[in-house]
Structures are given as structure tokens and as C-alpha cells.
Amino acid sequence: MKYSFLSGLLWGIDTVLLAVLTTLFTLAGSNAHENSISLVILTGIIGALLHDIICAIFMWIYISTRKKLHKTFEILKNPKIFIIIIVSSLLGGPLGMSGYVLAANTIGAGYAAAISALYPAFGAVLSAVVLRERLSAKKYIAFSLALIAVGILGYYSCNDAQNTVSSTNILNVLLGLSGALLSVIGWGSEAVVCAWATRKQSIDDETILHIRETTSAISYTIIASILCFASHIEISKIFESLNLTTLPIIIAIGLLGTGSYLSYYRGIAQVGASRAMAANVTYAVWAMVAASLIYQTMPSIIAWICCFTIMCTTIFVARQ
């Protein structure tokens, strides 16, 4: 379980730093386009793009030094397994990660982490439907409590936006809440697809992650390019904020993200998807702690209560 808990710690810190970086994107591109909503969505996708490209580069280096490239090419020769891994990569990457970064950039890293921590419970319920894995009545009650806590968090994040800025910011918050729910759907579905794919297959977890990150990076590049062209936004305007001072943040994000992914997949391989997901959701607390330290703000008591409620009920639903 130590790898799963470590993945949660690393991901919590990674979340806050990624929110800082995408905020810089938004500030740099704010004068590049009149439609701020489209800019927020685009910077969220570009933030996820940068995150997964860096992680993919580190994974190529890691796999090469571990002399496991041949295992990746072996999977390429098995179209059935390869296609399933691609599908799970698209669910976890362009769908889940884009929603997560969008949420972190609009409603804050703490709220985004707390709401997205619902994904193991969603994955467990989806497994019950797709994989015919039975859930007890108690687990369905716990899942309902988690949904209630998510709703309360969403209400308070919108209320904060209404009290602090403008109606435009409220719309951004609604986009953020939608993004957080997308991350729940994407990551929960990814886990189920991976579990279904590897149930009767002996596939190295690091090799799966290598394919996952590479697929995600390529798909993000295509999506971001299409959106920039369609929105008439110069991508160089968004990256104006990148300089030598932001380079350490970018490197830190890449290392933290890669370390979290490796620990998470190793945890899945050792203790199973359900227990690994249950331990991984501790990132919600770590993200709130890191956000409090970096932004010098303290979330409300209700936010902490909802965060711990989501975590506890999720762990209960996801556990074996």
C-alpha cells in the first residue's frame, strides 16, 4: 500500500503546482482573445498537455534505462490489448486530466482534488455494472453520501465566486465543477477498462503507463492544435509567461507527475485497483494542505469536512 499512498502525496503537490502554472497561462493569454471562457478551457487543456508531455518524456527515459522498450513493442503486436490500453489512455488523459486541470485552474486545487477524489467510488459502481462486481447496500449509501459532499463543495465554491468577483467568474466556476466531474468519469472509467483488459493478461504496469502517457501526449497535441486553430488563438501568446523562472515548476511537475503515476500503477499491480485507488485519494487532503501553504489561505471547516467525507466514503466503497 505504500506505493499507493506515495502516489497520493505526490499527486496532491503536483495538482497545486499545475494550478499555479495554468494560472500563469491564463494571465499571459488574457489579452490574446476576447472570449475569456474559451481561453480558460484552452489553457486547461494546454496545462494538461504540458503535464503529460513532460511525463511522457520522463517515461521514455525511465523505460529506456530499465531496458523495457521491447515490452512496449510486444504489446503493439497484440491489437486487442493495445486498443484497450489506448481507450483507457484517452479516458484518463484527454477526458479525465483535462477536466482536472480545468477544475484546478477555475475552482482551485483544493476543491478540484476533493471533488475528483470521488473517482474510485464511481469506478467501483461502474465495475458493478460493467464487470458484474456486486456492491452491498452500505456501499451504495456511502456513495450517495460522497455525492452529497461533492454537491456541498460545488455549492460553496460557486457561493465564494459570487461573493468575490463577478458573474463571469461564476460561469468559470461552473466550468470548473464540470471539469472535476469529467475527471471523476474519466479516471473511474480508465481504472475499469484497465482492470478488464488486464484481468486475464500478465502485462507489466510500467509498460502500460509508458503507452498511456505517450498516447495522452500525442492526443493532447492534436486536440490543442485544433482548438487553437478553431479559436484563432496563437498558442505562443499563452506560453509568453514561460521563462527561466517557471522552468523549475515545469520540471517539478514532470517529476511529481511521473513519480505519482509510477507509484499508482505499481500499487495497482501489488494490491489491486480497488485498494490502490482507495489509498490514492489521499491526494485530496495533500492538495488542500499544499494549496494552503502556497496561497497562504485556509479552506473553510465545511470544505475540510466534505473533503474527509468524500475520502472516507470513497475508501469504504472502493475497498475489497
Backbone torsions as a table, in degrees:
resi	resn	phi	psi	omega
1	MET	NA	-17.4	-175.3
2	LYS	-60.6	-35.3	179.8
3	TYR	-67.5	-38.1	-179.9
4	SER	-66.8	-41.9	177.2
5	PHE	-66.6	-38.6	177.8
6	LEU	-63.1	-39.2	178.7
7	SER	-61.9	-36.5	177.9
8	GLY	-66.2	-43.2	178.4
9	LEU	-61.4	-49.3	-178.5
10	LEU	-64.2	-39.0	-177.8
11	TRP	-70.1	-34.7	178.1
12	GLY	-61.5	-45.9	178.1
13	ILE	-68.0	-40.3	179.2
14	ASP	-59.4	-39.4	-179.5
15	THR	-59.1	-47.4	-176.6
16	VAL	-67.2	-44.1	179.0
17	LEU	-64.3	-36.6	178.1
18	LEU	-67.2	-36.2	176.5
19	ALA	-64.8	-39.5	177.1
20	VAL	-61.9	-43.8	-177.8
21	LEU	-66.1	-44.4	-179.6
22	THR	-69.2	-27.0	173.8
23	THR	-64.3	-39.0	176.1
24	LEU	-63.5	-37.8	176.6
25	PHE	-60.5	-46.4	-177.7
26	THR	-62.3	-43.3	179.9
27	LEU	-64.8	-39.6	-178.9
28	ALA	-70.7	-32.6	-176.9
29	GLY	-97.7	4.0	-174.8
30	SER	-62.8	-28.4	179.4
31	ASN	-95.4	0.3	-176.0
32	ALA	-86.4	-16.8	-176.3
33	HIS	-152.7	140.7	-176.9
34	GLU	-73.9	-30.8	-177.2
35	ASN	-85.0	97.7	-175.8
36	SER	-67.5	-29.3	-179.7
37	ILE	-65.2	-46.9	178.8
38	SER	-64.2	-32.9	178.6
39	LEU	-66.9	-41.4	178.8
40	VAL	-61.6	-44.7	179.4
41	ILE	-63.4	-44.6	-177.9
42	LEU	-64.9	-43.4	-179.9
43	THR	-66.3	-31.4	174.8
44	GLY	-62.9	-44.0	179.1
45	ILE	-67.8	-40.3	180.0
46	ILE	-67.8	-36.4	175.4
47	GLY	-61.2	-43.7	176.9
48	ALA	-66.1	-37.8	177.7
49	LEU	-59.7	-49.7	-178.9
50	LEU	-62.4	-41.1	179.8
51	HIS	-59.6	-51.3	-174.6
52	ASP	-76.7	-26.4	175.0
53	ILE	-66.5	-44.0	178.5
54	ILE	-63.8	-43.1	178.5
55	CYS	-63.5	-38.3	179.5
56	ALA	-64.7	-41.4	178.5
57	ILE	-61.9	-46.3	178.3
58	PHE	-63.1	-35.4	179.1
59	MET	-68.2	-38.5	176.6
60	TRP	-63.1	-40.9	177.4
61	ILE	-65.0	-44.7	-178.0
62	TYR	-63.8	-47.6	-179.0
63	ILE	-64.9	-37.7	180.0
64	SER	-65.7	-44.0	179.8
65	THR	-68.5	-28.5	178.0
66	ARG	-85.1	-2.3	178.9
67	LYS	55.9	49.4	-179.2
68	LYS	-117.5	11.1	-178.7
69	LEU	-60.0	-33.0	-178.5
70	HIS	-63.7	-28.9	178.7
71	LYS	-69.2	-34.7	176.6
72	THR	-64.4	-44.6	-179.6
73	PHE	-68.0	-27.3	175.9
74	GLU	-66.3	-38.5	178.2
75	ILE	-68.8	-33.2	178.2
76	LEU	-61.5	-25.3	179.6
77	LYS	-82.7	-5.5	179.5
78	ASN	-114.6	86.9	-173.6
79	PRO	-56.0	-35.6	-176.7
80	LYS	-62.3	-50.3	-180.0
81	ILE	-70.8	-39.8	-177.8
82	PHE	-61.3	-44.3	-179.5
83	ILE	-63.8	-39.3	179.5
84	ILE	-64.4	-41.9	177.8
85	ILE	-64.3	-38.1	178.0
86	ILE	-62.5	-44.3	179.6
87	VAL	-61.6	-45.9	179.4
88	SER	-65.1	-33.1	177.7
89	SER	-65.4	-41.0	179.6
90	LEU	-69.4	-34.9	177.6
91	LEU	-67.8	-44.2	-178.1
92	GLY	-79.2	-29.1	-177.3
93	GLY	-90.1	-90.1	-175.9
94	PRO	-54.5	-34.2	179.4
95	LEU	-85.0	-59.0	-175.0
96	GLY	-70.6	-49.7	-175.4
97	MET	-69.6	-38.5	178.4
98	SER	-62.3	-43.4	177.7
99	GLY	-62.3	-38.8	-178.3
100	TYR	-66.7	-45.6	179.8
101	VAL	-67.1	-39.6	176.7
102	LEU	-59.9	-42.1	179.2
103	ALA	-66.0	-44.7	-180.0
104	ALA	-62.3	-32.1	-177.1
105	ASN	-80.1	-21.4	-174.6
106	THR	-109.8	-43.9	-178.4
107	ILE	-104.8	-1.7	178.3
108	GLY	99.7	150.3	-176.4
109	ALA	-62.4	-37.6	-178.2
110	GLY	-64.2	-50.7	178.0
111	TYR	-62.1	-44.0	-178.7
112	ALA	-59.9	-45.1	-179.4
113	ALA	-65.4	-41.9	-177.8
114	ALA	-64.7	-45.0	-178.8
115	ILE	-70.2	-43.6	-178.6
116	SER	-67.3	-17.8	178.1
117	ALA	-65.4	-6.1	176.8
118	LEU	-74.0	-12.5	-170.9
119	TYR	-59.3	-35.4	177.8
120	PRO	-64.5	-36.8	177.8
121	ALA	-66.1	-41.8	176.1
122	PHE	-62.1	-41.6	178.4
123	GLY	-63.1	-38.1	179.5
124	ALA	-66.2	-42.7	178.1
125	VAL	-66.1	-41.1	178.7
126	LEU	-64.7	-37.1	177.3
127	SER	-62.5	-37.1	178.8
128	ALA	-63.0	-32.9	-179.4
129	VAL	-83.2	-48.5	-174.3
130	VAL	-81.8	-47.1	-175.2
131	LEU	-95.8	4.3	178.8
132	ARG	59.4	34.1	177.0
133	GLU	-89.9	120.4	-174.2
134	ARG	-73.2	142.4	174.6
135	LEU	-121.1	141.7	179.9
136	SER	-77.1	166.5	178.5
137	ALA	-62.1	-35.8	179.0
138	LYS	-61.2	-38.1	-179.2
139	LYS	-70.3	-36.0	176.2
140	TYR	-66.7	-36.0	176.1
141	ILE	-64.8	-43.1	178.3
142	ALA	-62.2	-40.2	178.4
143	PHE	-63.3	-38.7	178.1
144	SER	-64.7	-40.6	177.4
145	LEU	-63.0	-39.0	178.0
146	ALA	-63.1	-41.1	178.6
147	LEU	-63.7	-39.2	177.7
148	ILE	-62.8	-44.0	178.5
149	ALA	-61.8	-39.7	177.2
150	VAL	-63.1	-42.4	178.8
151	GLY	-62.1	-40.1	178.1
152	ILE	-64.6	-43.0	177.6
153	LEU	-60.7	-42.8	179.2
154	GLY	-62.4	-41.0	179.3
155	TYR	-62.6	-45.5	-177.1
156	TYR	-71.7	-31.6	177.5
157	SER	-68.7	-38.0	176.0
158	CYS	-68.2	-39.1	179.9
159	ASN	-64.2	-39.9	176.7
160	ASP	-62.7	-40.9	-179.9
161	ALA	-64.6	-39.7	-179.0
162	GLN	-66.5	-34.2	-177.4
163	ASN	-82.5	-17.8	-173.1
164	THR	-105.0	-42.9	-173.6
165	VAL	-123.9	-114.6	-171.7
166	SER	-133.5	179.6	179.0
167	SER	-66.8	-29.1	176.9
168	THR	-62.7	-40.0	179.3
169	ASN	-66.0	-33.7	177.4
170	ILE	-62.6	-40.9	178.0
171	LEU	-63.4	-39.7	176.2
172	ASN	-61.3	-40.1	179.7
173	VAL	-64.7	-40.6	177.1
174	LEU	-62.4	-37.8	174.6
175	LEU	-63.1	-40.6	179.3
176	GLY	-63.9	-41.7	178.2
177	LEU	-64.6	-39.4	176.5
178	SER	-63.8	-39.0	178.1
179	GLY	-64.2	-41.1	178.8
180	ALA	-62.7	-40.3	178.0
181	LEU	-68.4	-33.9	175.1
182	LEU	-62.4	-39.3	178.7
183	SER	-65.2	-36.6	177.2
184	VAL	-62.2	-47.3	-179.0
185	ILE	-66.8	-45.4	-177.5
186	GLY	-64.8	-50.1	-177.3
187	TRP	-70.6	-38.2	177.7
188	GLY	-64.4	-41.5	178.4
189	SER	-67.4	-38.0	178.6
190	GLU	-58.9	-45.0	-178.9
191	ALA	-63.3	-40.0	-179.6
192	VAL	-67.5	-43.5	179.4
193	VAL	-63.0	-43.3	178.2
194	CYS	-63.2	-41.8	179.4
195	ALA	-63.0	-40.5	178.9
196	TRP	-66.9	-37.3	-177.3
197	ALA	-72.2	-36.5	-173.1
198	THR	-100.7	3.7	-176.8
199	ARG	-58.3	-40.8	-178.7
200	LYS	-116.3	14.7	-178.9
201	GLN	-121.9	140.8	177.3
202	SER	-99.8	91.6	-176.9
203	ILE	-117.7	134.3	-179.1
204	ASP	-64.0	130.6	-176.5
205	ASP	-64.2	-35.2	-179.9
206	GLU	-69.7	-33.1	177.3
207	THR	-68.1	-41.9	176.7
208	ILE	-60.5	-44.0	179.5
209	LEU	-64.0	-37.5	178.2
210	HIS	-60.0	-46.9	178.8
211	ILE	-66.8	-38.8	-178.3
212	ARG	-61.4	-49.8	-177.5
213	GLU	-68.8	-38.0	178.3
214	THR	-64.8	-45.5	177.8
215	THR	-60.7	-45.2	-178.9
216	SER	-62.3	-44.1	-179.0
217	ALA	-62.8	-43.1	-179.8
218	ILE	-65.9	-45.4	-178.4
219	SER	-64.9	-39.2	177.8
220	TYR	-61.7	-42.1	179.9
221	THR	-59.6	-43.6	179.6
222	ILE	-65.6	-47.2	-178.1
223	ILE	-63.0	-46.2	-179.0
224	ALA	-63.2	-39.3	179.9
225	SER	-64.6	-42.6	179.3
226	ILE	-64.9	-43.8	-179.1
227	LEU	-66.0	-39.8	178.0
228	CYS	-63.0	-42.4	179.9
229	PHE	-66.3	-44.5	-178.0
230	ALA	-68.4	-33.1	-177.4
231	SER	-92.4	-1.8	-178.4
232	HIS	56.5	40.2	177.9
233	ILE	-108.0	127.0	176.6
234	GLU	-78.0	120.2	-177.3
235	ILE	-62.6	-26.3	179.4
236	SER	-64.4	-29.6	179.2
237	LYS	-65.4	-37.0	-178.4
238	ILE	-71.6	-32.6	-177.5
239	PHE	-89.5	10.1	-179.5
240	GLU	-61.0	-27.8	-176.6
241	SER	-77.6	-11.2	-177.6
242	LEU	-78.3	123.2	177.9
243	ASN	-151.8	-167.4	-177.4
244	LEU	-63.8	-26.3	-179.5
245	THR	-74.9	-28.7	179.1
246	THR	-89.4	-11.7	-178.7
247	LEU	-58.5	-44.0	177.7
248	PRO	-60.1	-34.9	178.1
249	ILE	-65.4	-43.3	-179.1
250	ILE	-62.6	-45.1	179.6
251	ILE	-64.7	-42.7	179.6
252	ALA	-61.7	-42.1	178.7
253	ILE	-61.4	-43.4	179.3
254	GLY	-62.5	-44.8	-179.5
255	LEU	-67.9	-43.4	179.7
256	LEU	-65.3	-43.8	179.8
257	GLY	-63.7	-45.4	179.4
258	THR	-64.0	-43.9	178.6
259	GLY	-61.9	-39.6	179.3
260	SER	-66.4	-45.5	179.2
261	TYR	-60.9	-46.7	-179.2
262	LEU	-61.3	-43.5	179.8
263	SER	-65.9	-39.9	-178.8
264	TYR	-65.3	-47.7	-179.5
265	TYR	-68.0	-35.2	176.0
266	ARG	-65.8	-39.2	176.9
267	GLY	-62.2	-42.3	177.9
268	ILE	-60.8	-42.4	-179.1
269	ALA	-65.8	-32.1	-175.1
270	GLN	-90.4	-40.6	-174.4
271	VAL	-119.4	-0.8	179.9
272	GLY	96.2	158.3	-174.7
273	ALA	-64.4	-42.4	-175.4
274	SER	-63.4	-49.6	-178.7
275	ARG	-69.1	-35.9	178.8
276	ALA	-65.3	-43.4	177.9
277	MET	-63.6	-40.6	-178.7
278	ALA	-61.6	-39.9	179.1
279	ALA	-77.0	-31.6	-177.4
280	ASN	-66.1	-29.9	-175.1
281	VAL	-69.1	-3.3	173.9
282	THR	-63.0	-10.6	178.3
283	TYR	-61.4	-23.4	-179.9
284	ALA	-61.9	-43.1	179.1
285	VAL	-70.6	-44.8	-179.5
286	TRP	-61.3	-36.9	179.3
287	ALA	-66.7	-40.9	178.0
288	MET	-64.6	-40.7	178.9
289	VAL	-64.7	-47.3	-179.3
290	ALA	-64.0	-40.4	178.7
291	ALA	-64.3	-38.8	178.3
292	SER	-62.8	-38.8	-179.3
293	LEU	-72.5	-42.6	-175.9
294	ILE	-74.7	-44.4	-176.7
295	TYR	-91.0	-4.5	-179.9
296	GLN	56.8	42.6	177.4
297	THR	-130.3	158.4	-180.0
298	MET	-122.6	118.7	176.8
299	PRO	-59.7	156.7	-179.4
300	SER	-69.4	162.4	177.6
301	ILE	-59.4	-39.5	179.6
302	ILE	-62.3	-39.6	178.7
303	ALA	-62.4	-42.3	178.2
304	TRP	-65.0	-41.5	179.9
305	ILE	-62.7	-44.8	178.7
306	CYS	-63.7	-40.7	179.7
307	CYS	-59.9	-49.4	-179.5
308	PHE	-68.5	-32.2	176.7
309	THR	-63.9	-45.7	178.7
310	ILE	-60.8	-44.5	-179.0
311	MET	-63.6	-48.7	-175.7
312	CYS	-65.3	-44.6	-179.8
313	THR	-69.0	-35.7	177.8
314	THR	-64.9	-45.1	177.6
315	ILE	-60.1	-40.5	179.5
316	PHE	-65.0	-42.6	-179.2
317	VAL	-69.4	-39.4	-173.3
318	ALA	-82.7	-19.3	-175.4
319	ARG	-69.3	157.6	-179.4
320	GLN	-77.9	NA	NA
